Amino acid sequence: MKIRIEIPDERYALIKEFIANNQSGEFNSHGPLNLLTLVDMLLEDVAMTVSRPGSWEGANMIQVLICHGYQC
């Protein structure tokens, strides 16, 4: 599935800075970070709130979503 989104330039600049500060491919789960990897990883963690809610990825994402006011 392809998804296209628009985000404010200021937010994209901050995301690019985050990615630039996290370029090491060592000791992480998804290798060197880029925008596609970041989005895929976060959506994978959202999916784990259903498929593996007890995993640390799913459980931590549930906490993030609850903090934003969503029911999990």
RAJOWO-V124535 format. One record per residue. RES is the residue in one letter. NEAR is the number of other C-alpha atoms within 8 Angstrom. Layout:
RES/NEAR  RES/NEAR
//
This chain:
M/2  K/3  I/4  R/4  I/4  E/4  I/6  P/6  D/6  E/6  R/8  Y/9  A/8  L/8  I/8  K/9  E/8  F/8  I/11  A/7  N/6  N/8  Q/8  S/7  G/9  E/6  F/4  N/6  S/4  H/8  G/8  P/9  L/12  N/7  L/8  L/6  T/9  L/9  V/8  D/8  M/9  L/8  L/8  E/8  D/11  V/11  A/9  M/12  T/15  V/8  S/6  R/8  P/12  G/7  S/8  W/7  E/10  G/16  A/11  N/8  M/11  I/12  Q/8  V/8  L/11  I/10  C/7  H/6  G/6  Y/7  Q/5  C/6
//
